[in-house]
Amino acid sequence: MDDHADQIRKPRADAVRNRERVLEAAKAVFSAGGPEASLEAVAKRAGVGIGTLYRHFPTREDLFEAVYRREVEQLSELAEQLKNAKDPVDALRRWLRSNVEFVATKKGMSAALALTFQSSSELAAFSMERLTKAIGSLLDRAVAAGEMRADISPEDLLRALVGMCYMHDQPGWQSSVLRMLDVFVDGLRVRLATKTTRTVKPAKPVAKRKRTR
């Protein structure tokens, strides 16, 4: 009985592993973009046959949506982990930096995702709700600690992040965005103004010069 159960469970475990390998490979391939971002390249990187890929994801759009949902879930999980970080601003910064990689994956499948979003309002609602909640929890901690401005919203941060990512299209854009992101976060920090008082000493009287004839 146990042997029979193992035989039933093993293919399922293999299927789960293959699916995860395909999703991880797809993330890497789509992030790189370009002409190499094909389903055949995904299957090759995952170490599976193209037939295995299609069994899990019958269409290209199915694969794109699965990768997208997986990335959103991972960002939500990361936010939960970072909620216990000692430095709330650093936790927020680390989460935002992880989003740059997420946007890179989206860029590699933007056309197909656009079609998917048009046909699935649920997907758009799912991603917005998860991401807003994730960044909101980290932002609230930073504001409560007196480290971050209170007049910034989760939506503001997400819009700024996306804007920074999509205004760069040249190779190496991620490094540039990460630098800009650091400057942006530092600019939102609350810094206590230290008053410096300077004692102004009275000017010494200028000695009158004797006139010489």
PEQUITA-V372341 format. One line per field, one symbol per residue. ss: DSSP state (2 for helix, 1 for strand, 0 for the rest). phi: phi as a letter, one per 20 degrees, with the letter a starting at -180 (. if undefined). psi: psi as a letter, one per 30 degrees, with the letter a starting at -180 (. if undefined). A space follows every 10 residues. Layout:
ss: ???
phi: ???
psi: ???
This chain:
ss: 0222222222 2222222222 2222222222 2200000022 2222220002 2222220002 2222222222 2222222222 2200000222 2222222222 2222222002 2222222220 2222222222 2222222222 2222000100 0002222222 2222220000 0022222222 2222222210 0000000000 0000000000 000
phi: .ffffffffg gfffffffff ffffffgfff ffmmfeedff ffffffmcff fffffecgcf fffgffffff ffffffffff fffeffdfff ffffffffff ffffffgfcf ffffffffec ffffffffff fffffffffg ffffemdcge eddgffffff fffffeedce gnffffffff fffffffefe dffeedddfe fffffeffef fde
psi: eeeeeeeeee eeeeeeeeee eeeeeeeeee eeaaffilee eeeeefhllf eeefeejfle eeeeeeeeee eeeeeeeeee effgkejeee eeeeeeeffe eeeeeeefhe eeeeeeeefj feeeeeeeee eeeeeeeeee eeeefgfkkf gkleeeeeee eeeeeffkfl kgfeeeeeee eeeeeeffkk kkkkkkkkkj kkkkkkkkkk kk.
